[in-house]
Amino acid sequence: MSRKPRKLEAGYCYHITIRCNNREFRLTKLECRQVLIYAIKKAIDKYNFRMYGLCLMSNHIH
């Protein structure tokens, strides 16, 4: 079940954590990490936001 969208305001910093389904270790392969980084870069281009840091773990990201 999804939650209601949060109202995010411009000019603030947000800490975001995303976890793989069922806490599975889906980000262990380099190819998977590269796809994720590519998708993040595309989102930055599309939505024009700044990313100050990124931490890729084997089953979640910060």
Backbone hydrogen bonds, N-H to C=O, Kabsch-Sander energy under -0.5 kcal/mol:
donor,donor_aa,acceptor,acceptor_aa,energy
8,L,6,R,-0.8
12,Y,9,E,-1.0
16,I,14,Y,-0.6
18,I,61,I,-1.9
20,C,59,N,-2.8
23,R,20,C,-1.8
24,E,21,N,-2.2
26,R,24,E,-1.5
27,L,58,S,-2.5
33,R,29,K,-1.8
34,Q,30,L,-2.5
35,V,31,E,-2.1
36,L,32,C,-2.1
37,I,33,R,-2.5
38,Y,34,Q,-2.3
39,A,35,V,-2.4
40,I,36,L,-2.2
41,K,37,I,-2.4
42,K,38,Y,-2.2
43,A,39,A,-2.1
44,I,40,I,-2.4
45,D,41,K,-2.2
46,K,42,K,-2.4
47,Y,43,A,-3.1
48,N,44,I,-1.7
52,Y,50,R,-0.5
57,M,55,C,-0.6
57,M,60,H,-2.6
61,I,18,I,-2.4
62,H,55,C,-1.9
